[in-house]
Amino acid sequence: MLAIGSDHRGFALKTRLRQWLQRRWGDVCDLGAFSTAPVDYPDVAIPAAEVVRDHLVDGAILICGTGLGMAIAANKVPGVFAATVTDVATARAARRSNNAQILCLGAESVSFDLAAEIVEAWLTTEFQGGDSLRKLAKIRAAERRYAR
Ligand code: RB5
């Protein structure tokens, strides 16, 4: 199962994407926002990253105005790789090369149709392993070094 979340600026795109995901991929866990009332993106991104880290979901899609704040916040949770994506080729690379379990979208950067294509590409691409495993292990090692 996937999780999906947004702040107020991502709310409209999240609502459309959630409906599309439910038809196309089945159950989706909606972590809010549940209206256009202002919400700080870390208040959604960090709990979402925690459920991904804890393997309670298979991945998450996070949407704010730019997709940047969601990724910056989610990446503070050790073990999580979140990538902001604005095109289909980068969506494939985010999974194939970076094994990103969290896809971040900017509601003001992508249309609904492009967002759906990006999500589809991310969901249907597999991590390639190989040399990428070594590179991701170096990031995990850095997380451990900087942990208090
Ligand atoms: C919300 O004001 C805005 O900061 C947020 O949607 C996002 O674009 C941040 O990166």
Residues whose N, C-alpha, C, O or C-beta is under 5 A from the ligand:
A	BS01	RB5	D7 R9 C64 G65 T66 G67 L68 G69 M70
